[in-house]
Amino acid sequence: MIKAVLFDIDGVLIDSFDRNYKFFVNILKMAGYKVRTTKKQFRGMFHLIAADIYTAMAGKLSETELKKLFVLGRKYAQKLPLIPMPGSAGVVKALAKKYKLAVVSSRNKHGVEHYFECSGNKKYFKVAVQLGDYKKPKPHPEPLLLACRRLKIKPGEAIYIGDSKTDMQAAKAAKMKIITFPKKLPGANGYAKSFKDIPKIVDKML
């Protein structure tokens, strides 16, 4: 029986690809680094943690350099509003009436809170798993398993909503069902072309 629905944030709850690309490019340029990463190349980095994205775009960086980029990023992020995925507000509210909800993200605490501030959805989520809560990020199952422990459910009682191969790999490793959105991925338990399709797909998996 399904008791919980877990959501990725970037690419699922928010339409963030273009915004994130501009964010990382601008932060690195403001810090004096040369950036040659194209949007096409960035797509392959999109689901990495921030430290790995900075390194992939600018080359090897020291801990001190990364800390400076993080500080600059926190200040700059507040100037870039997040755009909730169309239909997500109503779906989250509806699902919260029937299931426990959680976000599982590679964003840090500030990034997750920024999403909650822009969406107004924080009250619907019982758990938020973010960078710093786990040692091994997706595709390792640790973030998803941690969310289940905090929700006091078994992995088989949860469905994860994700949009990438790393989400798929993490869910499979956690022995958890996954619905992919907005693109179909081989091996997924379900696929939602529109965010509004998610509730009926979840209900069919009970």
QUIHU-V829237 format. One record per helix or strand. SS is the DSSP state (h for helix, s for strand). FROM is the first residue (numbers start at 1). LEN is the number of residues. If there is no record, write none. Layout:
ss:SS from:FROM len:LEN
ss:SS from:FROM len:LEN
//
This chain:
ss:s from:4 len:4
ss:s from:10 len:1
ss:s from:14 len:1
ss:h from:17 len:14
ss:h from:39 len:5
ss:h from:50 len:9
ss:h from:63 len:15
ss:s from:84 len:1
ss:h from:88 len:9
ss:s from:100 len:5
ss:h from:109 len:11
ss:h from:122 len:3
ss:s from:127 len:3
ss:h from:142 len:10
ss:h from:155 len:3
ss:s from:158 len:5
ss:h from:165 len:9
ss:s from:177 len:4
ss:s from:190 len:2
ss:h from:195 len:10
//
